[in-house]
Amino acid sequence: MNFIAHVREEDGREQMLRDHLVEVKELGEKFGEPLHLSYTIGLAGLLHDIGKYTVEFQTYLNEAVNNPDCPPKKGSVVHSRAGGKLLYDLLHNGKPGSLAKGLVAEIVGNAIISHHAYINDFIRPSDLDTPYRNSVVEKEVNEYHDLKQRFFRDVMKEEELTEYIKKAIIEIDEIINDTPQEEVYSTMSYVTKMVYSSLIDADRTNTRDFEQNLKKTAPPSMNVYYNRLTTHLQQFENPHNPINKLRNEMSEICDEFAEKPSGIYTLSIPTGGGKTLASLRYALKHASLYSKERIFFIVPFTTIIEQNAEEVRSILQEYSYILEHHSNVVTHDSEEEDEGALDAHQKLKIAEENWDTPIVFTTMVQYLNAIYHRKSSSARRLHNLSNSVLIFDEVQKVPSDCVSLFNLSVNYLCHYANSSAILCTATQPSLEYVHNKLKIQEDAEIIPHIEKISRKFERVDVVDCATDGQMNNDDLKNFILDKKDKEASVLIILNTKQVVKDLYHKMKESTSYDIYHLSTAMCAEHRRNFIDKINEKVKSGQDMICISTQLVEAGVDLDFDCVIRSAAGLDSIAQAAGRCNRNGKAEKKNVYVINHSEESLSKLKEMKIGKNISLRLMKDIKKDPAKNILEPYVMKRYFREFYQEVQNRLDYPIPNTTDETMINWLSDNRITVTNYVQRNDSPDFILRNSIRSAAEKFQVIPDLTTSVIVPYCKEGKDVIATLNDGQTIEELSDFLKKAQKFSVNVFPHELQTLQKKNGVRGYIDGSVKVLVEGFYDDEFGLAISGEVGSGGLIY
């Protein structure tokens, strides 16, 4: 009997199970090299599908192929437990003998049994059950003896497998010896995540390559990109503008610093100092010198991605291998066994982006989701963060709940995964004030004498209009018109969408000036078009007013004559100031900070804390006019006070629990283990983490949004028109990349309203959601009411 892994849809060609296991093993070994886990991940690949060596599964596959209109019930034949059980029987059985031996069984076994779902808990906090142990000990595996013999005959002899396993044990043992004792549990959680990520990517990549019969072409080397960048920069070698001269100097410093060994460094270039190209210069040279495979720009806002990615593409003359990834267009991530014949939903999962490209622009949300979220499509990307240069732009925007998780992830990637990290911002947060610290290198700051350089970049005066009283939108309207009489362009940044909406309409009724509104209700392409229009008007000196939420205050290359910022965290005020007199065309311009009386910050707790600290600092500064609110020492004080106020949230408290945190669940899990021991004997497994429960609770943003593709402009409508169940994996992959820039993130209550109004349709079993025409406005974006063109559509 031939044992088959998959059957190709196009021509019915069969992929032999032996070939699939060996090829996934080889891919796993490659993925594991920078992690020092080649044999560990290779072992996962080798054994992940041995459950298909059964007559039961082959019968199931045959029925799925021959009866596509009436296939057998999905998941009715479980094949994923067999490899995990085999490892447990060979290495563990409750008495592993050595720590490393037991960990190989638990880590690799858990990845295998979970490769069509998400990693299992070792102990589940909610009911103290043991899902991993249940899968490898309690549950039976059909045809277990026969499938083992078929594997040993067909793929690898038993004695060869034993020798291979020994090499995996050595790898885990070396990591244990390199890890402080108090960090072993935490480190092994990250190792488990990496093994799982590598396995599912190797599995899906091999399946995709077989299904599509593709041959990949190699991208240009990092050195080629570096040479293209330096050629571009040579055009600006002798600038007359003092700001541009400083930008060049800092770019040169980054180039020299790139020769240092990989580590965790800071790049505190002042706002408007050219940190995108300076950090890219560091990254390309460092990647070239130290053989890094990828460069990641990880940013807080999608607006930064849109503008920066386009600039880098143009400079590097590269349009194929620079990826923007900011939206998960696929909203449904089901757990289902692989039946060997791919349906549309399975093709969609395989087609999703895995970050296997030289330069990736993505968001902090996507970065944290890759490490901590339970969606397998996110977890698949994680291992590609290894052997990379990670540039974290505006790192101060990491939500307070996620600070410890962020720090520990960067520590792991740089210490165990051969990556280098740059914390790149004009307002470095004082992360030394948190318990789980970043292990930053000594002399970590790339730019020397940063306070002196910051003073040279002073292009604005921050005018305190906040501590003496409050303004409502009527007051603010008059304030704006007064400033507009003196300046051509004015930018207003407020904290909530509702006051932005209200102010926009008041201004429209009161003046004939061109007024623009920027909103997260607009898809990326829509925002980009508006920003281009705004830039044209600003550069030509035309009169205009722009009203926005904070999405414009970081990484967006806009240069206004005057900025008005509603009081918020000091880092936000500093970023807003970076949109004023950005290129130093005038000696000084004014940034006005106001205290808005109509903003409700009750649901924006961190913003409220930051605002109150900023107001306190501004009152102190007022007593000494010689001081500057944007000085680095003031920013340091701001972050110290901020982290002191939120310190009980830094480890990601688990909702509806007492003293439980995500950090606990992903390490020694002390409280859960204590509860387990009180009910049972001590656990007979080494790892105790609740890795799946943690992933199920994890949200970077409390109200999880859903991506909806919108019919903006002809191109957006054309993208939607291509979507159908019969697409190939390659066509779906192309669709997903294009669809990102036509997607809007919708909150649960908004999605519910749209569904009630039949304003959204689901495709591919509801995995992809598309907005119906009539619910998107070409000026304001998402129109929940469905009344396009009405006055209340701003979101």
Protein Blocks (a to p, Z undefined) as FASTA:
>chain_A
ZZdfbdcfklopacdfklmmmmmmmmmmmmmmmnopmmmmmmmmmmmmmmmmcfklmmmm
mmmmmmmmlccdehkacfklmmmmmmmmmmnnopnopaklmmmmmmmmmmmmmmmmccdd
fbdfklopafklmmmmmpccehklmmmmmmmmmmocfklmmmmmmmmmmmmmmmmmmpcf
klmmmmmmmmmmmmmmmmmmmmmmmmmmmmnopacdddddfklmmmmmmmmmmmmmmcfb
lklmmmmmmmmmmmmmmmpccddddddddehilpmmmmmmmmmmmmmmnopabdcdddfb
fklmmmmmmmmmmmnopaklcccdfbdfblbdcddddehiacfklmmmmmpcehiafbdc
ddfklmmmmmmmmbfklmmmmmmmgoiacddehkllpcfklmmmmmmmmmmmmmmnopac
ddddfbdcffklpmbdcdddehkbfbghklmmmmmmpcbdcddfklnoccdfklmmmmmm
mmmmmpmbdcdddfbfklmmmmmmmmmmmpcbdcddddfkbcfklmmmmmmmmmmmmmno
pacdddddfklmgopacddfbdcdddddfklmmmmmmmgoklomafbdcddddddfkbcc
klmmmlmmmmmmmmmmmmmmmmmmmbcfkbmklmmmmmmmmmmmmmmmmnopaehiahia
fklmmmnommmmmmmmmmmccdfbfblcdfklmmmmpcfblbacddddddedjklmmmmm
mpcfkbcfklmmmmmmmmmmmcccddfklmmmmmmnopacceehhlaccddehiacfkno
pafkopghiaklcZZ
